[in-house]
């Protein structure tokens, strides 16, 4: 088996976590992503198991981010926002040329 290049949970699980953290609700995250609350819960559990720490404190139907949850959300939200900016830039490029931001260029060439 080939080792993953990045030691990260799946992008699906990270997306579920980000939406849940942003809304502080598994229900709203599920609605946004078009899945069930149970699926969101399973994805969050996968991220928590990968990291070995809880990311949410569950209180009835509400959730609160733990310190680790706040840390990963802060970084993940910025990364996803940057990825969204790159995708938007590529989509808006009317010339048909795909440009690569310098940070991505150095990563691919390094």
Gaussian input, Z-matrix of N, CA and C with variables (Angstrom, degrees):
# hf/3-21g

backbone

0 1
 N
 C     1     B1
 C     2     B2     1     A1
 N     3     B3     2     A2     1     D1
 C     4     B4     3     A3     2     D2
 C     5     B5     4     A4     3     D3
 N     6     B6     5     A5     4     D4
 C     7     B7     6     A6     5     D5
 C     8     B8     7     A7     6     D6
 N     9     B9     8     A8     7     D7
 C    10    B10     9     A9     8     D8
 C    11    B11    10    A10     9     D9
 N    12    B12    11    A11    10    D10
 C    13    B13    12    A12    11    D11
 C    14    B14    13    A13    12    D12
 N    15    B15    14    A14    13    D13
 C    16    B16    15    A15    14    D14
 C    17    B17    16    A16    15    D15
 N    18    B18    17    A17    16    D16
 C    19    B19    18    A18    17    D17
 C    20    B20    19    A19    18    D18
 N    21    B21    20    A20    19    D19
 C    22    B22    21    A21    20    D20
 C    23    B23    22    A22    21    D21
 N    24    B24    23    A23    22    D22
 C    25    B25    24    A24    23    D23
 C    26    B26    25    A25    24    D24
 N    27    B27    26    A26    25    D25
 C    28    B28    27    A27    26    D26
 C    29    B29    28    A28    27    D27
 N    30    B30    29    A29    28    D28
 C    31    B31    30    A30    29    D29
 C    32    B32    31    A31    30    D30
 N    33    B33    32    A32    31    D31
 C    34    B34    33    A33    32    D32
 C    35    B35    34    A34    33    D33
 N    36    B36    35    A35    34    D34
 C    37    B37    36    A36    35    D35
 C    38    B38    37    A37    36    D36
 N    39    B39    38    A38    37    D37
 C    40    B40    39    A39    38    D38
 C    41    B41    40    A40    39    D39
 N    42    B42    41    A41    40    D40
 C    43    B43    42    A42    41    D41
 C    44    B44    43    A43    42    D42
 N    45    B45    44    A44    43    D43
 C    46    B46    45    A45    44    D44
 C    47    B47    46    A46    45    D45
 N    48    B48    47    A47    46    D46
 C    49    B49    48    A48    47    D47
 C    50    B50    49    A49    48    D48
 N    51    B51    50    A50    49    D49
 C    52    B52    51    A51    50    D50
 C    53    B53    52    A52    51    D51
 N    54    B54    53    A53    52    D52
 C    55    B55    54    A54    53    D53
 C    56    B56    55    A55    54    D54
 N    57    B57    56    A56    55    D55
 C    58    B58    57    A57    56    D56
 C    59    B59    58    A58    57    D57
 N    60    B60    59    A59    58    D58
 C    61    B61    60    A60    59    D59
 C    62    B62    61    A61    60    D60
 N    63    B63    62    A62    61    D61
 C    64    B64    63    A63    62    D62
 C    65    B65    64    A64    63    D63
 N    66    B66    65    A65    64    D64
 C    67    B67    66    A66    65    D65
 C    68    B68    67    A67    66    D66
 N    69    B69    68    A68    67    D67
 C    70    B70    69    A69    68    D68
 C    71    B71    70    A70    69    D69
 N    72    B72    71    A71    70    D70
 C    73    B73    72    A72    71    D71
 C    74    B74    73    A73    72    D72
 N    75    B75    74    A74    73    D73
 C    76    B76    75    A75    74    D74
 C    77    B77    76    A76    75    D75
 N    78    B78    77    A77    76    D76
 C    79    B79    78    A78    77    D77
 C    80    B80    79    A79    78    D78
 N    81    B81    80    A80    79    D79
 C    82    B82    81    A81    80    D80
 C    83    B83    82    A82    81    D81
 N    84    B84    83    A83    82    D82
 C    85    B85    84    A84    83    D83
 C    86    B86    85    A85    84    D84
 N    87    B87    86    A86    85    D85
 C    88    B88    87    A87    86    D86
 C    89    B89    88    A88    87    D87
 N    90    B90    89    A89    88    D88
 C    91    B91    90    A90    89    D89
 C    92    B92    91    A91    90    D90
 N    93    B93    92    A92    91    D91
 C    94    B94    93    A93    92    D92
 C    95    B95    94    A94    93    D93
 N    96    B96    95    A95    94    D94
 C    97    B97    96    A96    95    D95
 C    98    B98    97    A97    96    D96
 N    99    B99    98    A98    97    D97
 C   100   B100    99    A99    98    D98
 C   101   B101   100   A100    99    D99
 N   102   B102   101   A101   100   D100
 C   103   B103   102   A102   101   D101
 C   104   B104   103   A103   102   D102
 N   105   B105   104   A104   103   D103
 C   106   B106   105   A105   104   D104
 C   107   B107   106   A106   105   D105
 N   108   B108   107   A107   106   D106
 C   109   B109   108   A108   107   D107
 C   110   B110   109   A109   108   D108
 N   111   B111   110   A110   109   D109
 C   112   B112   111   A111   110   D110
 C   113   B113   112   A112   111   D111
 N   114   B114   113   A113   112   D112
 C   115   B115   114   A114   113   D113
 C   116   B116   115   A115   114   D114
 N   117   B117   116   A116   115   D115
 C   118   B118   117   A117   116   D116
 C   119   B119   118   A118   117   D117
 N   120   B120   119   A119   118   D118
 C   121   B121   120   A120   119   D119
 C   122   B122   121   A121   120   D120
 N   123   B123   122   A122   121   D121
 C   124   B124   123   A123   122   D122
 C   125   B125   124   A124   123   D123
 N   126   B126   125   A125   124   D124
 C   127   B127   126   A126   125   D125
 C   128   B128   127   A127   126   D126
 N   129   B129   128   A128   127   D127
 C   130   B130   129   A129   128   D128
 C   131   B131   130   A130   129   D129
 N   132   B132   131   A131   130   D130
 C   133   B133   132   A132   131   D131
 C   134   B134   133   A133   132   D132
 N   135   B135   134   A134   133   D133
 C   136   B136   135   A135   134   D134
 C   137   B137   136   A136   135   D135
 N   138   B138   137   A137   136   D136
 C   139   B139   138   A138   137   D137
 C   140   B140   139   A139   138   D138
 N   141   B141   140   A140   139   D139
 C   142   B142   141   A141   140   D140
 C   143   B143   142   A142   141   D141
 N   144   B144   143   A143   142   D142
 C   145   B145   144   A144   143   D143
 C   146   B146   145   A145   144   D144
 N   147   B147   146   A146   145   D145
 C   148   B148   147   A147   146   D146
 C   149   B149   148   A148   147   D147
 N   150   B150   149   A149   148   D148
 C   151   B151   150   A150   149   D149
 C   152   B152   151   A151   150   D150
 N   153   B153   152   A152   151   D151
 C   154   B154   153   A153   152   D152
 C   155   B155   154   A154   153   D153
 N   156   B156   155   A155   154   D154
 C   157   B157   156   A156   155   D155
 C   158   B158   157   A157   156   D156
 N   159   B159   158   A158   157   D157
 C   160   B160   159   A159   158   D158
 C   161   B161   160   A160   159   D159
 N   162   B162   161   A161   160   D160
 C   163   B163   162   A162   161   D161
 C   164   B164   163   A163   162   D162
 N   165   B165   164   A164   163   D163
 C   166   B166   165   A165   164   D164
 C   167   B167   166   A166   165   D165
 N   168   B168   167   A167   166   D166
 C   169   B169   168   A168   167   D167
 C   170   B170   169   A169   168   D168
 N   171   B171   170   A170   169   D169
 C   172   B172   171   A171   170   D170
 C   173   B173   172   A172   171   D171
 N   174   B174   173   A173   172   D172
 C   175   B175   174   A174   173   D173
 C   176   B176   175   A175   174   D174
 N   177   B177   176   A176   175   D175
 C   178   B178   177   A177   176   D176
 C   179   B179   178   A178   177   D177
 N   180   B180   179   A179   178   D178
 C   181   B181   180   A180   179   D179
 C   182   B182   181   A181   180   D180
 N   183   B183   182   A182   181   D181
 C   184   B184   183   A183   182   D182
 C   185   B185   184   A184   183   D183
 N   186   B186   185   A185   184   D184
 C   187   B187   186   A186   185   D185
 C   188   B188   187   A187   186   D186
 N   189   B189   188   A188   187   D187
 C   190   B190   189   A189   188   D188
 C   191   B191   190   A190   189   D189
 N   192   B192   191   A191   190   D190
 C   193   B193   192   A192   191   D191
 C   194   B194   193   A193   192   D192
 N   195   B195   194   A194   193   D193
 C   196   B196   195   A195   194   D194
 C   197   B197   196   A196   195   D195
 N   198   B198   197   A197   196   D196
 C   199   B199   198   A198   197   D197
 C   200   B200   199   A199   198   D198
 N   201   B201   200   A200   199   D199
 C   202   B202   201   A201   200   D200
 C   203   B203   202   A202   201   D201
 N   204   B204   203   A203   202   D202
 C   205   B205   204   A204   203   D203
 C   206   B206   205   A205   204   D204
 N   207   B207   206   A206   205   D205
 C   208   B208   207   A207   206   D206
 C   209   B209   208   A208   207   D207
 N   210   B210   209   A209   208   D208
 C   211   B211   210   A210   209   D209
 C   212   B212   211   A211   210   D210
 N   213   B213   212   A212   211   D211
 C   214   B214   213   A213   212   D212
 C   215   B215   214   A214   213   D213
 N   216   B216   215   A215   214   D214
 C   217   B217   216   A216   215   D215
 C   218   B218   217   A217   216   D216
 N   219   B219   218   A218   217   D217
 C   220   B220   219   A219   218   D218
 C   221   B221   220   A220   219   D219
 N   222   B222   221   A221   220   D220
 C   223   B223   222   A222   221   D221
 C   224   B224   223   A223   222   D222
 N   225   B225   224   A224   223   D223
 C   226   B226   225   A225   224   D224
 C   227   B227   226   A226   225   D225
 N   228   B228   227   A227   226   D226
 C   229   B229   228   A228   227   D227
 C   230   B230   229   A229   228   D228
 N   231   B231   230   A230   229   D229
 C   232   B232   231   A231   230   D230
 C   233   B233   232   A232   231   D231
 N   234   B234   233   A233   232   D232
 C   235   B235   234   A234   233   D233
 C   236   B236   235   A235   234   D234
 N   237   B237   236   A236   235   D235
 C   238   B238   237   A237   236   D236
 C   239   B239   238   A238   237   D237
 N   240   B240   239   A239   238   D238
 C   241   B241   240   A240   239   D239
 C   242   B242   241   A241   240   D240
 N   243   B243   242   A242   241   D241
 C   244   B244   243   A243   242   D242
 C   245   B245   244   A244   243   D243
 N   246   B246   245   A245   244   D244
 C   247   B247   246   A246   245   D245
 C   248   B248   247   A247   246   D246
 N   249   B249   248   A248   247   D247
 C   250   B250   249   A249   248   D248
 C   251   B251   250   A250   249   D249
 N   252   B252   251   A251   250   D250
 C   253   B253   252   A252   251   D251
 C   254   B254   253   A253   252   D252
 N   255   B255   254   A254   253   D253
 C   256   B256   255   A255   254   D254
 C   257   B257   256   A256   255   D255
 N   258   B258   257   A257   256   D256
 C   259   B259   258   A258   257   D257
 C   260   B260   259   A259   258   D258
 N   261   B261   260   A260   259   D259
 C   262   B262   261   A261   260   D260
 C   263   B263   262   A262   261   D261
 N   264   B264   263   A263   262   D262
 C   265   B265   264   A264   263   D263
 C   266   B266   265   A265   264   D264
 N   267   B267   266   A266   265   D265
 C   268   B268   267   A267   266   D266
 C   269   B269   268   A268   267   D267
 N   270   B270   269   A269   268   D268
 C   271   B271   270   A270   269   D269
 C   272   B272   271   A271   270   D270
 N   273   B273   272   A272   271   D271
 C   274   B274   273   A273   272   D272
 C   275   B275   274   A274   273   D273
 N   276   B276   275   A275   274   D274
 C   277   B277   276   A276   275   D275
 C   278   B278   277   A277   276   D276
 N   279   B279   278   A278   277   D277
 C   280   B280   279   A279   278   D278
 C   281   B281   280   A280   279   D279
 N   282   B282   281   A281   280   D280
 C   283   B283   282   A282   281   D281
 C   284   B284   283   A283   282   D282
 N   285   B285   284   A284   283   D283
 C   286   B286   285   A285   284   D284
 C   287   B287   286   A286   285   D285
 N   288   B288   287   A287   286   D286
 C   289   B289   288   A288   287   D287
 C   290   B290   289   A289   288   D288
 N   291   B291   290   A290   289   D289
 C   292   B292   291   A291   290   D290
 C   293   B293   292   A292   291   D291
 N   294   B294   293   A293   292   D292
 C   295   B295   294   A294   293   D293
 C   296   B296   295   A295   294   D294
 N   297   B297   296   A296   295   D295
 C   298   B298   297   A297   296   D296
 C   299   B299   298   A298   297   D297
 N   300   B300   299   A299   298   D298
 C   301   B301   300   A300   299   D299
 C   302   B302   301   A301   300   D300
 N   303   B303   302   A302   301   D301
 C   304   B304   303   A303   302   D302
 C   305   B305   304   A304   303   D303
 N   306   B306   305   A305   304   D304
 C   307   B307   306   A306   305   D305
 C   308   B308   307   A307   306   D306
 N   309   B309   308   A308   307   D307
 C   310   B310   309   A309   308   D308
 C   311   B311   310   A310   309   D309
 N   312   B312   311   A311   310   D310
 C   313   B313   312   A312   311   D311
 C   314   B314   313   A313   312   D312
 N   315   B315   314   A314   313   D313
 C   316   B316   315   A315   314   D314
 C   317   B317   316   A316   315   D315
 N   318   B318   317   A317   316   D316
 C   319   B319   318   A318   317   D317
 C   320   B320   319   A319   318   D318
 N   321   B321   320   A320   319   D319
 C   322   B322   321   A321   320   D320
 C   323   B323   322   A322   321   D321
 N   324   B324   323   A323   322   D322
 C   325   B325   324   A324   323   D323
 C   326   B326   325   A325   324   D324
 N   327   B327   326   A326   325   D325
 C   328   B328   327   A327   326   D326
 C   329   B329   328   A328   327   D327

   B1=1.4457
   B2=1.5299
   B3=1.2990
   B4=1.4494
   B5=1.5275
   B6=1.3098
   B7=1.4666
   B8=1.5292
   B9=1.3155
   B10=1.4634
   B11=1.5194
   B12=1.3211
   B13=1.4596
   B14=1.5234
   B15=1.3242
   B16=1.4581
   B17=1.5208
   B18=1.2975
   B19=1.4645
   B20=1.5182
   B21=1.3367
   B22=1.4619
   B23=1.5200
   B24=1.3347
   B25=1.4664
   B26=1.5344
   B27=1.3077
   B28=1.4610
   B29=1.5288
   B30=1.3121
   B31=1.4613
   B32=1.5246
   B33=1.3256
   B34=1.4608
   B35=1.5269
   B36=1.3271
   B37=1.4640
   B38=1.5224
   B39=1.3253
   B40=1.4639
   B41=1.5246
   B42=1.3238
   B43=1.4669
   B44=1.5239
   B45=1.3218
   B46=1.4696
   B47=1.5239
   B48=1.3267
   B49=1.4606
   B50=1.5325
   B51=1.3248
   B52=1.4704
   B53=1.5210
   B54=1.3253
   B55=1.4629
   B56=1.5279
   B57=1.3199
   B58=1.4656
   B59=1.5215
   B60=1.3158
   B61=1.4605
   B62=1.5346
   B63=1.3197
   B64=1.4684
   B65=1.5178
   B66=1.3203
   B67=1.4687
   B68=1.5326
   B69=1.3477
   B70=1.4689
   B71=1.5246
   B72=1.3291
   B73=1.4597
   B74=1.5230
   B75=1.3301
   B76=1.4554
   B77=1.5232
   B78=1.3244
   B79=1.4711
   B80=1.5350
   B81=1.3380
   B82=1.4653
   B83=1.5215
   B84=1.3330
   B85=1.4700
   B86=1.5249
   B87=1.3192
   B88=1.4635
   B89=1.5224
   B90=1.3101
   B91=1.4652
   B92=1.5276
   B93=1.3174
   B94=1.4679
   B95=1.5221
   B96=1.3193
   B97=1.4694
   B98=1.5265
   B99=1.3257
   B100=1.4581
   B101=1.5144
   B102=1.3290
   B103=1.4570
   B104=1.5272
   B105=1.3289
   B106=1.4596
   B107=1.5321
   B108=1.3213
   B109=1.4658
   B110=1.5289
   B111=1.3343
   B112=1.4594
   B113=1.5158
   B114=1.3361
   B115=1.4656
   B116=1.5254
   B117=1.3165
   B118=1.4710
   B119=1.5248
   B120=1.3132
   B121=1.4624
   B122=1.5275
   B123=1.3263
   B124=1.4702
   B125=1.5328
   B126=1.3181
   B127=1.4680
   B128=1.5359
   B129=1.3380
   B130=1.4590
   B131=1.5371
   B132=1.3158
   B133=1.4630
   B134=1.5302
   B135=1.3297
   B136=1.4689
   B137=1.5325
   B138=1.3301
   B139=1.4692
   B140=1.5269
   B141=1.3284
   B142=1.4643
   B143=1.5284
   B144=1.3126
   B145=1.4680
   B146=1.5300
   B147=1.3220
   B148=1.4719
   B149=1.5315
   B150=1.3324
   B151=1.4684
   B152=1.5239
   B153=1.3249
   B154=1.4550
   B155=1.5215
   B156=1.3191
   B157=1.4715
   B158=1.5212
   B159=1.3338
   B160=1.4692
   B161=1.5294
   B162=1.3233
   B163=1.4581
   B164=1.5163
   B165=1.3213
   B166=1.4556
   B167=1.5256
   B168=1.3228
   B169=1.4576
   B170=1.5146
   B171=1.3140
   B172=1.4573
   B173=1.5114
   B174=1.3226
   B175=1.4664
   B176=1.5163
   B177=1.3339
   B178=1.4578
   B179=1.5194
   B180=1.3173
   B181=1.4658
   B182=1.5259
   B183=1.3336
   B184=1.4626
   B185=1.5292
   B186=1.3097
   B187=1.4573
   B188=1.5259
   B189=1.3200
   B190=1.4633
   B191=1.5208
   B192=1.3235
   B193=1.4595
   B194=1.5215
   B195=1.3139
   B196=1.4616
   B197=1.5236
   B198=1.3143
   B199=1.4650
   B200=1.5354
   B201=1.3275
   B202=1.4737
   B203=1.5219
   B204=1.3348
   B205=1.4570
   B206=1.5238
   B207=1.3296
   B208=1.4716
   B209=1.5295
   B210=1.3364
   B211=1.4699
   B212=1.5251
   B213=1.3336
   B214=1.4649
   B215=1.5245
   B216=1.3374
   B217=1.4695
   B218=1.5207
   B219=1.3078
   B220=1.4613
   B221=1.5334
   B222=1.3074
   B223=1.4599
   B224=1.5142
   B225=1.3186
   B226=1.4617
   B227=1.5275
   B228=1.3241
   B229=1.4687
   B230=1.5266
   B231=1.3262
   B232=1.4638
   B233=1.5211
   B234=1.3161
   B235=1.4642
   B236=1.5261
   B237=1.3265
   B238=1.4676
   B239=1.5319
   B240=1.3283
   B241=1.4757
   B242=1.5300
   B243=1.3214
   B244=1.4674
   B245=1.5257
   B246=1.3239
   B247=1.4662
   B248=1.5259
   B249=1.3216
   B250=1.4660
   B251=1.5265
   B252=1.3343
   B253=1.4676
   B254=1.5288
   B255=1.3213
   B256=1.4699
   B257=1.5255
   B258=1.3328
   B259=1.4671
   B260=1.5247
   B261=1.3184
   B262=1.4657
   B263=1.5209
   B264=1.3099
   B265=1.4708
   B266=1.5239
   B267=1.3109
   B268=1.4691
   B269=1.5219
   B270=1.3288
   B271=1.4622
   B272=1.5242
   B273=1.3059
   B274=1.4702
   B275=1.5183
   B276=1.3109
   B277=1.4587
   B278=1.5206
   B279=1.3073
   B280=1.4790
   B281=1.5314
   B282=1.3160
   B283=1.4619
   B284=1.5266
   B285=1.3305
   B286=1.4573
   B287=1.5126
   B288=1.3338
   B289=1.4589
   B290=1.5150
   B291=1.2984
   B292=1.4581
   B293=1.5109
   B294=1.3158
   B295=1.4585
   B296=1.5143
   B297=1.2979
   B298=1.4562
   B299=1.5244
   B300=1.3340
   B301=1.4614
   B302=1.5255
   B303=1.3393
   B304=1.4668
   B305=1.5300
   B306=1.3276
   B307=1.4696
   B308=1.5257
   B309=1.3147
   B310=1.4663
   B311=1.5306
   B312=1.3349
   B313=1.4568
   B314=1.5267
   B315=1.3280
   B316=1.4509
   B317=1.5181
   B318=1.3353
   B319=1.4729
   B320=1.5258
   B321=1.3386
   B322=1.4554
   B323=1.5283
   B324=1.3144
   B325=1.4736
   B326=1.5306
   B327=1.3208
   B328=1.4656
   B329=1.4668
   A1=109.17
   A2=116.61
   A3=122.33
   A4=109.31
   A5=116.60
   A6=120.96
   A7=110.18
   A8=115.76
   A9=120.30
   A10=109.85
   A11=115.80
   A12=120.96
   A13=110.49
   A14=116.24
   A15=121.87
   A16=108.42
   A17=117.18
   A18=121.35
   A19=108.84
   A20=115.62
   A21=121.76
   A22=110.68
   A23=115.94
   A24=118.84
   A25=108.67
   A26=117.19
   A27=120.02
   A28=111.02
   A29=116.15
   A30=120.76
   A31=110.60
   A32=117.39
   A33=121.08
   A34=110.34
   A35=116.72
   A36=120.87
   A37=110.92
   A38=117.13
   A39=119.87
   A40=111.49
   A41=117.15
   A42=120.92
   A43=110.50
   A44=116.37
   A45=120.65
   A46=110.23
   A47=116.54
   A48=119.93
   A49=110.63
   A50=116.86
   A51=120.16
   A52=111.02
   A53=117.52
   A54=120.64
   A55=110.78
   A56=117.07
   A57=120.78
   A58=111.69
   A59=116.38
   A60=120.80
   A61=110.92
   A62=116.05
   A63=120.07
   A64=111.00
   A65=116.64
   A66=121.20
   A67=112.71
   A68=116.65
   A69=122.29
   A70=109.84
   A71=114.13
   A72=120.91
   A73=109.64
   A74=116.50
   A75=120.20
   A76=109.72
   A77=116.52
   A78=121.73
   A79=110.44
   A80=117.65
   A81=120.12
   A82=111.62
   A83=116.51
   A84=120.12
   A85=109.79
   A86=116.27
   A87=120.76
   A88=110.72
   A89=116.20
   A90=120.54
   A91=110.74
   A92=116.60
   A93=121.06
   A94=111.76
   A95=116.27
   A96=120.83
   A97=113.26
   A98=117.25
   A99=120.67
   A100=114.30
   A101=116.07
   A102=121.48
   A103=108.47
   A104=116.89
   A105=120.33
   A106=110.59
   A107=115.59
   A108=120.51
   A109=110.32
   A110=116.29
   A111=120.42
   A112=112.42
   A113=116.48
   A114=120.43
   A115=110.60
   A116=116.67
   A117=119.93
   A118=109.13
   A119=116.78
   A120=121.67
   A121=111.22
   A122=117.57
   A123=121.49
   A124=111.05
   A125=116.84
   A126=120.31
   A127=110.97
   A128=116.05
   A129=119.90
   A130=109.76
   A131=116.37
   A132=120.71
   A133=110.45
   A134=117.05
   A135=120.82
   A136=110.76
   A137=116.90
   A138=120.10
   A139=109.57
   A140=116.47
   A141=120.32
   A142=111.08
   A143=117.57
   A144=120.64
   A145=111.30
   A146=116.21
   A147=120.35
   A148=110.39
   A149=116.26
   A150=121.21
   A151=113.15
   A152=116.30
   A153=119.98
   A154=114.09
   A155=116.75
   A156=121.47
   A157=109.24
   A158=117.22
   A159=119.00
   A160=110.22
   A161=116.36
   A162=121.80
   A163=111.87
   A164=116.46
   A165=122.63
   A166=109.66
   A167=115.83
   A168=121.60
   A169=104.62
   A170=115.98
   A171=120.74
   A172=109.26
   A173=115.37
   A174=121.14
   A175=108.08
   A176=115.19
   A177=119.43
   A178=109.22
   A179=115.99
   A180=119.96
   A181=112.24
   A182=117.73
   A183=119.54
   A184=110.67
   A185=115.77
   A186=121.81
   A187=109.31
   A188=114.84
   A189=122.48
   A190=106.84
   A191=117.21
   A192=120.38
   A193=110.90
   A194=115.80
   A195=121.12
   A196=107.64
   A197=116.69
   A198=120.66
   A199=110.83
   A200=116.28
   A201=120.13
   A202=110.40
   A203=116.96
   A204=121.02
   A205=111.55
   A206=116.49
   A207=120.85
   A208=110.45
   A209=115.80
   A210=120.05
   A211=111.73
   A212=116.58
   A213=118.88
   A214=110.97
   A215=117.61
   A216=119.86
   A217=110.41
   A218=117.47
   A219=121.36
   A220=111.32
   A221=116.53
   A222=119.77
   A223=112.91
   A224=116.33
   A225=121.37
   A226=111.92
   A227=117.33
   A228=120.47
   A229=110.61
   A230=116.75
   A231=120.21
   A232=112.31
   A233=116.52
   A234=121.29
   A235=110.77
   A236=116.81
   A237=119.81
   A238=111.07
   A239=117.05
   A240=120.02
   A241=109.71
   A242=117.18
   A243=121.18
   A244=110.63
   A245=116.99
   A246=120.84
   A247=110.25
   A248=116.76
   A249=120.99
   A250=110.82
   A251=116.93
   A252=121.00
   A253=110.98
   A254=116.62
   A255=120.97
   A256=110.36
   A257=116.75
   A258=120.79
   A259=110.24
   A260=117.47
   A261=121.16
   A262=110.88
   A263=117.36
   A264=121.48
   A265=110.77
   A266=116.61
   A267=120.37
   A268=110.54
   A269=117.03
   A270=120.68
   A271=111.93
   A272=116.91
   A273=120.88
   A274=113.31
   A275=117.53
   A276=121.03
   A277=109.18
   A278=116.67
   A279=122.59
   A280=112.81
   A281=117.36
   A282=119.42
   A283=112.74
   A284=115.87
   A285=119.26
   A286=113.14
   A287=117.31
   A288=120.60
   A289=109.72
   A290=116.36
   A291=120.57
   A292=106.93
   A293=115.61
   A294=120.49
   A295=109.16
   A296=115.44
   A297=120.76
   A298=108.20
   A299=117.18
   A300=119.51
   A301=110.48
   A302=118.07
   A303=121.09
   A304=113.42
   A305=117.89
   A306=120.03
   A307=110.96
   A308=117.21
   A309=120.21
   A310=110.39
   A311=116.49
   A312=120.78
   A313=109.86
   A314=117.30
   A315=119.67
   A316=111.20
   A317=117.37
   A318=121.77
   A319=110.19
   A320=116.67
   A321=120.59
   A322=111.83
   A323=115.98
   A324=119.40
   A325=111.83
   A326=117.16
   A327=121.16
   A328=115.17
   D1=137.06
   D2=179.32
   D3=-85.51
   D4=132.66
   D5=178.65
   D6=-69.86
   D7=146.75
   D8=176.52
   D9=-65.41
   D10=144.86
   D11=178.64
   D12=-65.75
   D13=-42.00
   D14=177.54
   D15=-111.08
   D16=140.98
   D17=177.16
   D18=-87.25
   D19=73.87
   D20=-176.64
   D21=-129.92
   D22=152.26
   D23=168.76
   D24=-65.01
   D25=173.46
   D26=-179.99
   D27=-62.71
   D28=153.12
   D29=177.74
   D30=-62.90
   D31=-33.79
   D32=176.70
   D33=-60.99
   D34=-45.34
   D35=179.57
   D36=-66.11
   D37=-41.23
   D38=179.22
   D39=-66.20
   D40=-36.88
   D41=176.86
   D42=-65.13
   D43=-41.15
   D44=177.22
   D45=-63.00
   D46=-41.78
   D47=177.89
   D48=-63.26
   D49=-47.07
   D50=-176.92
   D51=-60.04
   D52=-45.68
   D53=179.92
   D54=-64.98
   D55=-40.32
   D56=178.64
   D57=-65.10
   D58=-41.23
   D59=179.41
   D60=-67.83
   D61=-40.11
   D62=-179.35
   D63=-65.44
   D64=-41.40
   D65=-178.64
   D66=-88.65
   D67=-16.89
   D68=-169.42
   D69=51.31
   D70=42.44
   D71=-178.71
   D72=-160.31
   D73=125.27
   D74=174.30
   D75=-70.33
   D76=-34.37
   D77=-178.98
   D78=-63.40
   D79=-47.89
   D80=-179.61
   D81=-69.14
   D82=-35.52
   D83=176.42
   D84=-63.39
   D85=-43.00
   D86=179.25
   D87=-61.69
   D88=-43.64
   D89=179.51
   D90=-62.42
   D91=-44.52
   D92=179.60
   D93=-61.94
   D94=-40.78
   D95=-174.81
   D96=-91.51
   D97=-4.31
   D98=177.47
   D99=71.41
   D100=34.67
   D101=178.11
   D102=-130.60
   D103=178.80
   D104=178.87
   D105=-85.42
   D106=160.07
   D107=175.07
   D108=-61.17
   D109=-35.06
   D110=177.30
   D111=-61.61
   D112=-39.15
   D113=177.59
   D114=-66.40
   D115=-40.66
   D116=176.79
   D117=-60.16
   D118=-46.41
   D119=179.62
   D120=-58.62
   D121=-42.13
   D122=178.19
   D123=-64.65
   D124=-40.07
   D125=179.61
   D126=-67.17
   D127=-41.00
   D128=178.12
   D129=-63.39
   D130=-42.49
   D131=178.54
   D132=-59.98
   D133=-39.36
   D134=178.90
   D135=-62.87
   D136=-41.40
   D137=178.84
   D138=-66.70
   D139=-44.41
   D140=179.89
   D141=-62.21
   D142=-40.25
   D143=177.83
   D144=-66.54
   D145=-39.25
   D146=178.56
   D147=-61.81
   D148=-41.83
   D149=-177.72
   D150=-84.82
   D151=-24.95
   D152=-178.91
   D153=80.10
   D154=17.36
   D155=178.92
   D156=-142.40
   D157=150.75
   D158=174.36
   D159=-73.70
   D160=143.56
   D161=178.82
   D162=-105.16
   D163=-20.12
   D164=179.32
   D165=-130.54
   D166=146.94
   D167=164.33
   D168=-98.60
   D169=125.42
   D170=-178.41
   D171=-97.84
   D172=125.11
   D173=179.44
   D174=-129.91
   D175=94.72
   D176=-176.83
   D177=65.09
   D178=-121.30
   D179=179.49
   D180=-95.63
   D181=-2.14
   D182=179.72
   D183=-103.47
   D184=158.51
   D185=178.03
   D186=-131.83
   D187=148.29
   D188=178.06
   D189=-129.85
   D190=137.98
   D191=178.28
   D192=-70.46
   D193=137.46
   D194=170.85
   D195=-78.72
   D196=176.29
   D197=176.70
   D198=-59.01
   D199=-44.32
   D200=177.97
   D201=-64.51
   D202=-38.73
   D203=177.81
   D204=-61.80
   D205=-42.11
   D206=177.85
   D207=-62.80
   D208=-41.94
   D209=-179.28
   D210=-62.48
   D211=-50.08
   D212=-177.72
   D213=-69.09
   D214=-35.72
   D215=178.14
   D216=-63.08
   D217=-43.65
   D218=-179.37
   D219=-57.37
   D220=-47.92
   D221=179.25
   D222=-70.21
   D223=-43.41
   D224=-176.63
   D225=-66.16
   D226=-40.84
   D227=179.70
   D228=-61.32
   D229=-41.10
   D230=178.52
   D231=-66.01
   D232=-40.90
   D233=179.87
   D234=-65.83
   D235=-44.57
   D236=179.99
   D237=-67.19
   D238=-35.75
   D239=176.51
   D240=-63.61
   D241=-42.41
   D242=178.77
   D243=-64.47
   D244=-43.01
   D245=177.95
   D246=-61.39
   D247=-40.87
   D248=177.90
   D249=-62.63
   D250=-41.29
   D251=177.89
   D252=-61.39
   D253=-42.88
   D254=179.90
   D255=-63.24
   D256=-45.19
   D257=179.56
   D258=-63.02
   D259=-43.14
   D260=178.68
   D261=-61.71
   D262=-42.40
   D263=178.71
   D264=-61.84
   D265=-44.13
   D266=179.77
   D267=-63.67
   D268=-43.23
   D269=179.87
   D270=-63.89
   D271=-33.42
   D272=-177.28
   D273=-83.95
   D274=-10.08
   D275=-178.83
   D276=-70.09
   D277=98.62
   D278=-175.43
   D279=-75.30
   D280=-16.22
   D281=-176.84
   D282=-77.09
   D283=-12.34
   D284=-178.68
   D285=87.25
   D286=-4.63
   D287=177.63
   D288=-86.69
   D289=132.50
   D290=175.96
   D291=-94.62
   D292=121.26
   D293=179.10
   D294=-104.89
   D295=151.79
   D296=-178.96
   D297=-117.40
   D298=127.05
   D299=176.90
   D300=-59.31
   D301=149.07
   D302=-177.84
   D303=-53.38
   D304=-38.59
   D305=-178.59
   D306=-62.80
   D307=-38.95
   D308=179.44
   D309=-72.98
   D310=-36.23
   D311=-179.68
   D312=-61.69
   D313=-46.53
   D314=-178.35
   D315=-66.54
   D316=-32.26
   D317=179.40
   D318=-67.89
   D319=-42.49
   D320=-177.76
   D321=-73.74
   D322=-31.36
   D323=-175.46
   D324=-92.23
   D325=-11.03
   D326=-174.59
   D327=-86.25

